[in-house]
Amino acid sequence: MSIIHEPLLQHAAIKALHPTQITVGMREVRQTREQWRGKRRKKTAKSLDQHLVPVILGPDNRHYIVGYHHLARALYDEGVKHVFVTVVENLSELSPEAFWSVLDNRSWTHPYDEKGRRQTYDAIPRSVRDLIDDPFHSLASELRRAGGFAKQTMPFSEFLWADFLRRQIARKLVENDFSRAVEEALELAKRPPANYLPGWCGPVTEE
């Protein structure tokens, strides 16, 4: 096992990238695809150079994504074949069991399904094309953009918000009236029951 102190830039096939989570918000994927179509090819290529996909080098020297799952899926759906990745750590010498254990302990994987239930590592798709939609992830992302909570560097912080919202808002509302769901989410985000969540910025009661 070796640590990459300086990020190593590589060119990788998107279809060969291995996710480290089970779900994405497909609403965000669609938005990313629209942004891709709306840009000139040259400008888009430059944009991709500035948003390198971070990966861990795992067993069989395969690239395991630890960020930009939505971008990778969107580009795959748009027919893009390759993307630049940056290898942040080399764990290729580990066995699969040890590899996933290290990822889990370092918060580099999130093996939870679209209902927020913990699954085995085998349930994680082997390709970005098989990532599953979690509409509450899209709701959490939109909530952050609307100022419902502050952006965090904590890994998978939006998944925590998604699980909180999942317990409060009906899935049918999220799927059928997203704007209304965002309004409800904004109200919920201000209340004290959400104060344990990363980036919470609700009112603080002065004593």
C-alpha positions as a Markdown table, in Angstrom:
| # | Residue | x | y | z |
|---|---|---|---|---|
| 1 | Met | 0.0 | 0.0 | 0.0 |
| 2 | Ser | 1.3 | 3.4 | -0.9 |
| 3 | Ile | 0.1 | 7.0 | -0.2 |
| 4 | Ile | 0.0 | 9.5 | -3.1 |
| 5 | His | 1.3 | 12.7 | -1.6 |
| 6 | Glu | 1.0 | 14.5 | -4.9 |
| 7 | Pro | -2.3 | 13.8 | -6.9 |
| 8 | Leu | -1.6 | 11.6 | -9.9 |
| 9 | Leu | -3.5 | 12.6 | -13.0 |
| 10 | Gln | -4.7 | 9.8 | -15.3 |
| 11 | His | -7.1 | 9.3 | -18.2 |
| 12 | Ala | -9.8 | 6.7 | -17.5 |
| 13 | Ala | -12.8 | 5.2 | -19.2 |
| 14 | Ile | -16.0 | 6.3 | -17.4 |
| 15 | Lys | -17.6 | 2.9 | -17.8 |
| 16 | Ala | -14.7 | 1.3 | -15.9 |
| 17 | Leu | -15.0 | 3.6 | -12.9 |
| 18 | His | -16.3 | 1.8 | -9.8 |
| 19 | Pro | -18.7 | 3.8 | -7.5 |
| 20 | Thr | -18.3 | 3.8 | -3.8 |
| 21 | Gln | -22.0 | 4.5 | -3.1 |
| 22 | Ile | -25.3 | 3.0 | -4.2 |
| 23 | Thr | -27.4 | 6.0 | -5.0 |
| 24 | Val | -27.3 | 9.5 | -6.6 |
| 25 | Gly | -30.0 | 12.1 | -7.2 |
| 26 | Met | -31.1 | 11.6 | -10.7 |
| 27 | Arg | -32.6 | 15.1 | -10.8 |
| 28 | Glu | -29.0 | 16.4 | -10.3 |
| 29 | Val | -27.8 | 14.1 | -13.0 |
| 30 | Arg | -30.3 | 15.5 | -15.4 |
| 31 | Gln | -29.4 | 19.1 | -14.5 |
| 32 | Thr | -25.7 | 18.3 | -15.1 |
| 33 | Arg | -26.5 | 16.8 | -18.5 |
| 34 | Glu | -28.4 | 19.9 | -19.5 |
| 35 | Gln | -25.5 | 22.1 | -18.4 |
| 36 | Trp | -23.2 | 19.9 | -20.5 |
| 37 | Arg | -25.3 | 20.3 | -23.6 |
| 38 | Gly | -25.6 | 24.0 | -23.1 |
| 39 | Lys | -21.8 | 24.6 | -23.2 |
| 40 | Arg | -19.5 | 24.8 | -26.1 |
| 41 | Arg | -17.4 | 21.7 | -26.6 |
| 42 | Lys | -14.1 | 23.6 | -25.9 |
| 43 | Lys | -15.4 | 25.3 | -22.8 |
| 44 | Thr | -16.8 | 22.1 | -21.5 |
| 45 | Ala | -13.5 | 20.3 | -22.0 |
| 46 | Lys | -11.8 | 23.0 | -20.0 |
| 47 | Ser | -14.4 | 22.7 | -17.3 |
| 48 | Leu | -13.8 | 19.0 | -17.0 |
| 49 | Asp | -10.1 | 19.7 | -16.6 |
| 50 | Gln | -10.9 | 21.8 | -13.6 |
| 51 | His | -13.2 | 19.1 | -12.0 |
| 52 | Leu | -11.0 | 16.0 | -11.9 |
| 53 | Val | -12.8 | 13.0 | -10.6 |
| 54 | Pro | -11.0 | 11.8 | -7.4 |
| 55 | Val | -10.4 | 8.1 | -7.2 |
| 56 | Ile | -8.7 | 5.5 | -5.0 |
| 57 | Leu | -6.7 | 2.9 | -6.7 |
| 58 | Gly | -8.1 | -0.4 | -5.5 |
| 59 | Pro | -7.7 | -4.2 | -6.2 |
| 60 | Asp | -6.8 | -5.1 | -9.7 |
| 61 | Asn | -5.7 | -1.4 | -10.2 |
| 62 | Arg | -9.3 | -0.3 | -10.7 |
| 63 | His | -10.4 | 3.2 | -10.1 |
| 64 | Tyr | -12.9 | 3.7 | -7.3 |
| 65 | Ile | -14.7 | 7.1 | -7.3 |
| 66 | Val | -14.7 | 9.0 | -4.1 |
| 67 | Gly | -16.4 | 12.1 | -5.5 |
| 68 | Tyr | -18.3 | 13.5 | -8.4 |
| 69 | His | -20.6 | 10.5 | -8.8 |
| 70 | His | -23.3 | 12.7 | -10.4 |
| 71 | Leu | -20.9 | 14.2 | -12.9 |
| 72 | Ala | -19.5 | 10.8 | -13.9 |
| 73 | Arg | -23.1 | 9.4 | -14.4 |
| 74 | Ala | -24.2 | 12.5 | -16.3 |
| 75 | Leu | -21.2 | 12.3 | -18.7 |
| 76 | Tyr | -21.7 | 8.5 | -19.1 |
| 77 | Asp | -25.4 | 9.2 | -20.1 |
| 78 | Glu | -24.2 | 11.8 | -22.5 |
| 79 | Gly | -22.0 | 9.3 | -24.3 |
| 80 | Val | -18.7 | 10.7 | -23.0 |
| 81 | Lys | -16.1 | 7.9 | -23.0 |
| 82 | His | -13.3 | 9.1 | -20.9 |
| 83 | Val | -12.6 | 11.6 | -18.1 |
| 84 | Phe | -9.5 | 12.7 | -16.2 |
| 85 | Val | -9.2 | 11.3 | -12.7 |
| 86 | Thr | -6.8 | 12.1 | -9.9 |
| 87 | Val | -5.5 | 9.2 | -7.8 |
| 88 | Val | -5.5 | 10.4 | -4.2 |
| 89 | Glu | -4.4 | 7.1 | -2.6 |
| 90 | Asn | -3.1 | 3.7 | -3.8 |
| 91 | Leu | -4.7 | 0.8 | -2.0 |
| 92 | Ser | -4.2 | -1.7 | -4.8 |
| 93 | Glu | -2.2 | -4.1 | -2.7 |
| 94 | Leu | -5.1 | -4.7 | -0.3 |
| 95 | Ser | -7.5 | -7.7 | -0.6 |
| 96 | Pro | -11.1 | -6.7 | -1.5 |
| 97 | Glu | -12.2 | -7.3 | 2.1 |
| 98 | Ala | -9.5 | -5.1 | 3.6 |
| 99 | Phe | -9.9 | -2.5 | 0.9 |
| 100 | Trp | -13.6 | -1.9 | 1.6 |
| 101 | Ser | -12.9 | -1.9 | 5.3 |
| 102 | Val | -10.4 | 0.9 | 4.9 |
| 103 | Leu | -12.8 | 2.8 | 2.7 |
| 104 | Asp | -15.5 | 2.5 | 5.3 |
| 105 | Asn | -13.3 | 3.5 | 8.2 |
| 106 | Arg | -12.1 | 6.6 | 6.3 |
| 107 | Ser | -15.6 | 7.6 | 5.2 |
| 108 | Trp | -14.8 | 6.9 | 1.5 |
| 109 | Thr | -17.8 | 4.8 | 0.9 |
| 110 | His | -21.5 | 5.0 | 1.7 |
| 111 | Pro | -23.2 | 1.6 | 1.2 |
| 112 | Tyr | -26.8 | 2.8 | 1.8 |
| 113 | Asp | -29.7 | 2.2 | -0.5 |
| 114 | Glu | -32.4 | 4.5 | -1.8 |
| 115 | Lys | -34.4 | 4.0 | 1.5 |
| 116 | Gly | -31.4 | 4.8 | 3.7 |
| 117 | Arg | -30.8 | 1.2 | 4.7 |
| 118 | Arg | -27.2 | -0.1 | 5.2 |
| 119 | Gln | -26.3 | -2.8 | 2.6 |
| 120 | Thr | -23.3 | -5.0 | 2.0 |
| 121 | Tyr | -20.4 | -3.8 | -0.1 |
| 122 | Asp | -21.5 | -6.2 | -2.8 |
| 123 | Ala | -24.6 | -4.1 | -3.3 |
| 124 | Ile | -22.6 | -1.1 | -4.5 |
| 125 | Pro | -22.8 | -1.0 | -8.3 |
| 126 | Arg | -19.8 | -1.8 | -10.4 |
| 127 | Ser | -20.5 | 0.9 | -12.9 |
| 128 | Val | -21.9 | 4.4 | -12.7 |
| 129 | Arg | -24.6 | 3.4 | -15.2 |
| 130 | Asp | -26.1 | 1.2 | -12.4 |
| 131 | Leu | -26.4 | 3.9 | -9.7 |
| 132 | Ile | -29.9 | 4.0 | -8.2 |
| 133 | Asp | -32.0 | 7.2 | -7.9 |
| 134 | Asp | -32.6 | 8.6 | -4.4 |
| 135 | Pro | -35.0 | 11.6 | -4.8 |
| 136 | Phe | -34.2 | 12.7 | -1.2 |
| 137 | His | -30.6 | 13.2 | -2.2 |
| 138 | Ser | -31.8 | 15.6 | -4.9 |
| 139 | Leu | -34.0 | 17.3 | -2.3 |
| 140 | Ala | -31.1 | 17.6 | 0.2 |
| 141 | Ser | -28.9 | 19.1 | -2.5 |
| 142 | Glu | -31.6 | 21.6 | -3.5 |
| 143 | Leu | -32.1 | 22.5 | 0.1 |
| 144 | Arg | -28.4 | 23.3 | 0.5 |
| 145 | Arg | -28.5 | 25.5 | -2.7 |
| 146 | Ala | -31.6 | 27.3 | -1.3 |
| 147 | Gly | -29.7 | 28.1 | 1.9 |
| 148 | Gly | -31.3 | 25.5 | 4.1 |
| 149 | Phe | -27.9 | 24.4 | 5.4 |
| 150 | Ala | -24.2 | 25.4 | 4.9 |
| 151 | Lys | -22.0 | 23.4 | 2.5 |
| 152 | Gln | -19.7 | 21.1 | 4.4 |
| 153 | Thr | -16.4 | 19.3 | 3.8 |
| 154 | Met | -17.7 | 16.4 | 5.9 |
| 155 | Pro | -18.1 | 13.3 | 3.7 |
| 156 | Phe | -21.6 | 12.4 | 2.7 |
| 157 | Ser | -23.2 | 15.3 | 4.7 |
| 158 | Glu | -26.0 | 15.6 | 2.2 |
| 159 | Phe | -26.8 | 11.9 | 2.7 |
| 160 | Leu | -27.5 | 12.7 | 6.4 |
| 161 | Trp | -29.8 | 15.5 | 5.4 |
| 162 | Ala | -31.5 | 13.2 | 2.9 |
| 163 | Asp | -32.2 | 10.6 | 5.6 |
| 164 | Phe | -33.6 | 13.3 | 7.9 |
| 165 | Leu | -35.9 | 14.6 | 5.1 |
| 166 | Arg | -36.9 | 11.0 | 4.2 |
| 167 | Arg | -38.4 | 10.6 | 7.7 |
| 168 | Gln | -40.3 | 13.9 | 7.4 |
| 169 | Ile | -41.6 | 14.3 | 3.9 |
| 170 | Ala | -43.5 | 11.8 | 1.7 |
| 171 | Arg | -41.6 | 10.4 | -1.3 |
| 172 | Lys | -44.6 | 11.0 | -3.5 |
| 173 | Leu | -44.5 | 14.7 | -2.8 |
| 174 | Val | -40.8 | 14.8 | -3.7 |
| 175 | Glu | -41.5 | 13.0 | -6.9 |
| 176 | Asn | -44.7 | 14.8 | -7.9 |
| 177 | Asp | -44.2 | 18.4 | -6.5 |
| 178 | Phe | -40.5 | 19.0 | -6.0 |
| 179 | Ser | -41.0 | 22.8 | -5.4 |
| 180 | Arg | -43.4 | 22.1 | -2.6 |
| 181 | Ala | -41.1 | 19.5 | -1.1 |
| 182 | Val | -38.3 | 22.1 | -1.1 |
| 183 | Glu | -40.5 | 24.6 | 0.7 |
| 184 | Glu | -41.3 | 22.0 | 3.4 |
| 185 | Ala | -37.6 | 21.1 | 3.6 |
| 186 | Leu | -36.7 | 24.7 | 4.2 |
| 187 | Glu | -39.1 | 24.9 | 7.1 |
| 188 | Leu | -37.9 | 21.6 | 8.6 |
| 189 | Ala | -34.3 | 22.7 | 8.3 |
| 190 | Lys | -34.8 | 25.7 | 10.6 |
| 191 | Arg | -36.3 | 23.6 | 13.4 |
| 192 | Pro | -34.3 | 22.4 | 16.5 |
| 193 | Pro | -34.8 | 18.6 | 15.6 |
| 194 | Ala | -32.4 | 19.2 | 12.7 |
| 195 | Asn | -29.7 | 20.9 | 14.8 |
| 196 | Tyr | -27.5 | 17.7 | 14.9 |
| 197 | Leu | -27.0 | 17.8 | 11.2 |
| 198 | Pro | -23.9 | 19.1 | 9.5 |
| 199 | Gly | -24.2 | 22.7 | 8.4 |
| 200 | Trp | -27.4 | 23.4 | 10.3 |
| 201 | Cys | -28.0 | 27.1 | 10.4 |
| 202 | Gly | -31.3 | 27.4 | 12.1 |
| 203 | Pro | -32.1 | 30.1 | 14.7 |
| 204 | Val | -30.2 | 29.9 | 18.0 |
| 205 | Thr | -32.2 | 30.7 | 21.1 |
| 206 | Glu | -30.3 | 33.1 | 23.4 |
| 207 | Glu | -30.5 | 32.3 | 27.1 |
